[in-house]
Amino acid sequence: MADSDVATQTMTPEEEVRVNSYVQLNKERQRVVDQRLESMGVGKPIVEEARVLVPAHETWEYRYLSIDGKRVLTPTYTARYETTYTVAAVKPGTWLVESVDATPLDELK
């Protein structure tokens, strides 16, 4: 979609900047990423005052499309990550993703 606005309600403004930077990088390269979460395992959360660290193991499939999304530019790749989501309480009853620390377990294309 080349537009992170669909997810902005789930993240802090700082995380939105990080996500938008990746979207912009792909736009500059005249492509968009088409990705799908294939599997995700969640570990035991670690509570730190107004934050929770959520460890996870993720497997994604992704490929790059032309900027208009009409042409497939690459084969479909698989990427596995060890991730830690930091989720913060920004006001009573509202939790947002503050950051995502992702370590790739495979070579990224």
N, C-alpha and C positions, 0 to 999 in steps of 0.2 A: 504494500500500500504506500510505502514511502512517507508515512504520516504516523507519528507516534501519538497523536492526539487521542486516539481511541483508548489508550492506556493511561493517560495522564492523571486520571482520578485515582489511580492505584499507587502513585509514587510521589515522593517529595519533589519540590522544584529542582533540587540538586541532582537527583537521579534522572529527572527529565532532561536536564542539560546533557548528561552523559549519553542517554539514549538518542537524543536529537543529534549529537555529534556523530554517532555511528550512521544514522540515517543520512546526514549531510555528506559524509565521506562517500557513501555509496552513490548518492546523487551526482557528486563530482566525478565519479568513475562511470557515470551513465548507466547505472544498474540499480536494481532493487533486490533485496534478499527475500526469498520465499522460503520460510522455515516452518517446521512442524515439530512439536514436542512429541517424541515417540514413547518415552517412558520417564518416570520420575519417582525416585524413592526418597523419602524424607526421614532424616534422623531425629534424635531427641533435641528439642528446642532448649536453648540456654537463655534464661531470663536474666536481664541486667537492667534493673529499675524500669525505665520507660521504653526499653528496647528488648527485643527478642531476636536472638541469632538462630536461624533455622538452617542446619546443614542439609544438603541434598545431593543426590547423584542424578544427573540428567543425561538423556540420550536424545539428540536432535537430528533430524534430516534437513538439509538445506541445499538450495541451488540459487544461482543468480539469474535474474531475468532482465531484459532490456528495461530502460527507464519507464516505458509505457506499459510494461508488464505483458507484452504480447509475444515476445520471443524468448526462448530458453537459451541462455548463454553458456551454461556449464552443465555437466552431469550432476546428479544428486549425490551429495556427500553425506557422511555420517560423522557426527562429533559427539564425544562424551565429555562431560564436565563434572568436577567436584565443585559444588557451589556452596556459598553461605549467603543467605538472605538476611539482611538486617532490617527488621520491621520496627518502626517507631510509632509510639502513641503521640499523635500531634494535637489531639484534644480528646476529651472523654468520649469513648466509643468509636474513635476514628484512628485506625492504624494504616500507615502507608509504608511502602518499600522505600527505605532510606538509601540502601546500596545493595549491590550484588557483587560479590567477589567470586569470580569464576575462573577455575584453573582447568585448562583443556587437558584431556588425557590422550588426545590424538592430534596429529598435525592438522592445522586449519588451512583451508584453501582460500 
